[in-house]
Amino acid sequence: MTTSPWQPLSDREAGLPVDQTVHEGVPEHLEPGLRSWIQDSVVTESLVHRVVAALRLNSDAHAFGNGRLPSSARDLSGVPADLLLNVVDCLLYLDIGEVAHHEYLVKHPNTASPLAAIFAKPAKFVNPVDTLDALLADSASAYQVRDADDVSHAGLARVVDATVADSAVTAMQQAESSGRDDASVYLRSSWTKAYALHPDPSGAYIDAVRAVEAVAIPLYASADPRATLGSVIRELNDNGTAYSMVILDNKAVPAKVETVLSLMRLLWHGHRDRHPGGQTSAPITLEAAQAAVHIAVLLVQLLSTSAVTSSLQPQP
């Protein structure tokens, strides 16, 4: 796949800027491709039935053309447009790539044999997951394929700027390198919940807090068995002179930790659904959850790389 957006020849010759529009939902130019992808990629009836079951489809609530639930790949490809992304997301969750590869091997059992490559020459296996990801990218969809990992299944996820996404991956890796595997797990979970097809803002926010706690508590509040991010904030606030940043301030001396403290306070105080029923309790919006994830990425990265130093002996 190319790394830069394609631009029509006529636009290039006219000197027009590249169209950076990102399309939500299922735009008209994407719908035929998604329907064809479903029909071509779903190679077993059992996969159709699993999608129907997982999405709780029923003929009363969903306007199927023939009045019956889908029972074939062709039927499934004909679901109403507002269900298409849910179907695609579910197929990824059900490991459509693995199912397709298994069926390919059933039909071509000798593909591993060197002689088969000479005489049989079976058609090369094309992973439908790769085909889908290319289709979504070509259509400038707001979604891309999310691979399965240790904390989430495969599915659709919102497209995020590559540089921003890379910074999150770097923070996870640095947390692991510093021995804070839990921080990496929580950060990955938070990211997934914030950018999934069906996001979980509350879950994303609490995992963002947990990711920071997993790094910060062992450094600044390990003696407290009930420590939280609030405990870390109190320690840095009450004993701020014992800590400093590796960055120098305008006087060429190590900067104070106030910036890190401000980010921690923002993350901690912004967790408005932590105690339901309170006067300031409020649901977490998706925008707030995504902001919290990016704050957590920065804090995990800073704390994992010793950007905050201490004149005290580190706590084990």
N, C-alpha and C positions, 0 to 999 in steps of 0.2 A: 504494500500500500504506500501511496505517496504521503509525504509529511506536510505538504502545503496544499491548500484548497485549489481545486481545478477551476479554471476560468474559461468560459467560452472564447473561441478564437475571435469572434466579432467584438467582444468586450476588450480583449487584449489589444487588438489593433486600434480600437477607439481610445485606448489609454484609460479605460475606466478602472476604478479600484475594485479589488476582489470583494464580492458580496459575502459579508460575514454573518448574514442572517441565520439564526438557529431556529428550526421549526419545531414547535410543540405538537404533541399528539400525533395524529396520522394525517399528514398533509396529502393532498390529491396526488402529488407526484411520487409518494412513497407507497400508497395503498396497494396498487397492483403488484408491486414487488414483494410486499409482505405476504400477500395472499398466495402468490406463486411459490414463495419460499416455504410456507407452511405445507402446501400441497406436495412439493417436491421432497421435503425433508422428513416428513412424518412417514416412516416406512413400516410401521406396525399399527394394527388396529388397537392393540392394548395401550399404546401411547395416547391414542385419541380418547379412549375411555378414562385413562388416568387424568387427562386434562379436564374432561367433563366433570369428573369427581372432585378434583382439586379446586376448580373454580365454582363448584356448586351450581353448574348450569342447569336451568330448567326451562321447559318450553313455554311456561306461562309468563315468566319474567323476561325472557329474551326472545326477540322477534326473529326466529329462524325461518328461512324461506319456505321450507316444506312443512313447518309445524312440528318437526321432530328434532330430537337432540342429534348432534353430529355422531356418526358412526364410522366415518372414513376420513382420510386426509382431505379429500375433496370437500366433504361436508364442513370439516373444521376450518378450511380456508375461506368458507363463505359466511363466517360469523359476522354479525353487525360490526361496523367500523369501530364503534366505541369499545369493542371487546378485543380488537386485534392485538394491542400491546399487552394486554393481560394474557392472552393465549401465548404470545411469543415469550413473554417473561416466564410463564409456567413451563413451557417446553425447555427452556434453558435450565430451569430449576430441576426438571426431570432428566437432565443429562442427555439431551437429544443427540449430542455429538457422539457419546459412547454408544447409544442405541443404534445409531446409523452405522457406526464402525463395526459393531457386532454383526449386523445384518449383512454388511459388505463382506465380512469374512465368511459368513455362512454361504453366501453365493459364490465366493471366490476362495475356496479353502486352500488352494495351492499357491496363493500369492507370495508366500514366504520362500517358495522353492526357486532356486536360481534358474531351473529349466523353464519354470512358468514364465519368467521374464522374457525368455527367448521364444517359446512356442505359443503360449496361451495369450500373452499380452493383454491381461485384463484391464479394464478401465481403471484409472488411478482413483483412489478414494479422495473425495473432496469433503472436507469437514463442513457441515452446514453451519456450524458456529462461526467459522471464518467468513463464509459467504454472507451471513447475516450482518456481521460487523462491518464488512465492506459496503453492503447495501445501506446501512444506517449512516455511514460516513459520507457516502456519495450523495445522499439525500439531505445532508446537513441536518440530520435529526438531532433533537435535544437529548437523545439517548444513545448509549453504546452498550456493548456487551461487557458485563462484569464477570470475570472468571471466579470460580469457586476458590475459597481459601479456608484457613483453619477455623474461621468464625462465621462464614456465610456461604450459602450456596451460590451457584451461578445464577445470573438473572440480568435484567436491564438496570442500568444506572445512568444518572444524568451525566452529560458531558461536562467536564471541568477543565479549565485551562491546564495544559500539559505541565507548565512550570509549577503551578500551584499543586497539582497532583504529585509531581515529583518531590516537592518539598515535604509532603505528608509521608511519602514512602521513605525518604531520607530520615525523617524524625523517628519512624518506626524502627528502622535499622539501627539508628544510634541508640535508641532505648534498649534494644536487644544487646548491642555491643557493650553497653554499660551494666548489663546484668539485670535489667528491668523488663523482663519479657512480658509481665502483666501490663505494663504501660503500652507496649506495642499492640497487644491483643485488644485492649480497650480502645485504643486510638483507631485501629482498623475497624472495629465494630461500630464506633461512633461515626466514622466516615461512611460506612456502608448504610447505616440507618438514615443518615442525613441526605444521601444522594440516590437512594433506591427509587424504583418506579413508584412504589407506595411508601414514602418515607415515614419514619417514626421520630418526630421531633423530640418528644420527651425522652425516649430511649437514647437518642443521639446525644442529647445534652448531658444526661447523667453519665454516660460512658466517657464523654469528654472530660468531665470532672474527675472521674475515676482514673483516667489516663494520667492526668497531672498528679493526682494523689499518689499513684503508684511510683512515681519518680520522686516527688517532693517529700513525702512523709519519711522515708528512710533517711533522707538527708537532714531534715530539720525538725522532726518530731517523733523519732523512733522510740523514745522512752515512753510515749503515751500509747497504751494499747487501744485507746478509743479515738485516736487521732483522725482528723479530717483535714480537708483543705483549709478550713477555718483555723485549725491549730497551727498549720504552717504559716498562715497569714499573721497570726498573733506573734509567732516566734520571730519572723522577719521584721515585724513592726516594732516589737518591744526591744529587740536586740539588733536593730538595723546597723549600728556602728561596727558590729562584729562581721558584717558581710559586705561585699562589694562586687562590682562587675569587672570583667576582664577588659571592658572598654574604658578608655580614659575620657574624662569630662573636659570642659573648656579650660580647666586649670592644670591639665596634664596629670591628674591623679585618678585612681580608679573611681569610676562613677558609683553613686549610691544605688541601692537595689529598688528604689522607688518605682521605677518603670515596671519591673517584674511584679512588684507588689500591686501596682495598679491593675495589671492584667489579671492577676489572681483574684483581686477583689471584684473586678467586673464579672469574671466567670462565676465566682461564688455567689455574689449577690443577685446575679441575673438568673439563677436557678429558681425561678418563681413558683414552680409546681412541686418543690421539694416537700413542703408542708401544706397540703390541701386544707382549706378552711380558714386560713389566716387572712387578715385584712388586705395584705398585699399579694396574696396568692393569685396566680394567673396561669393559663395554659402557655406552654412554650410554642412559639410560632416557628415555622420552618426556617424563616430568615434568621431568627435568634439562634436556633440550633446550629445552622451552618456557620454562623459567626463564631459560636462557641467552639466548634470543631477546629476552626482555623486558629483561634487563640490557643487551644490545647496543643495543636501542632507546634506552634512557636515555643510555648513553655516547655513541652517535652524535649524539643530540640535543644533549647538553652540549658536546661537542667541536666540533660544527659551528657552534655559536652563541657560541663564545669564552667559555664559562662558566669555563674555566680560563685565567687570564692569566699572562703571563710578563714579567719584568723584562728578559729577553734579547730580542734581535732575532729575530722569527719566521724559521724556516728556510724557504727557498723550496721 
